[in-house]
């Protein structure tokens, strides 16, 4: 149906069309909801395509382990001279500012913080 046809229709005709569409949508929503509930029940019961759920025993083993110890804060060892708030501890991925500086011919020692060995409190 084109928009022009809808514009030409009387109010009563439009309302009947609206009710028919609402009924069809309601039926389709119920069917879709049932399919989704069935899929959710399958996932909850562990019927995944060849994948096994972790057993209760393996979950208990993980709970029995001691919690990970907390590591001390790592002090920064390198500082960006163009932006002193940008620092790097030497761990993890090398920051972009340091990578670009190293490509331009600087050495990593050019960015070393002099008192980096002292512990801050």
Secondary structure as UniProt FT lines:
FT   HELIX           3..8
FT   HELIX           11..44
FT   TURN            45..46
FT   HELIX           56..64
FT   STRAND          78..79
FT   TURN            84..85
FT   STRAND          87..88
FT   HELIX           96..103
FT   TURN            104..105
FT   HELIX           108..111
FT   TURN            114..117
//
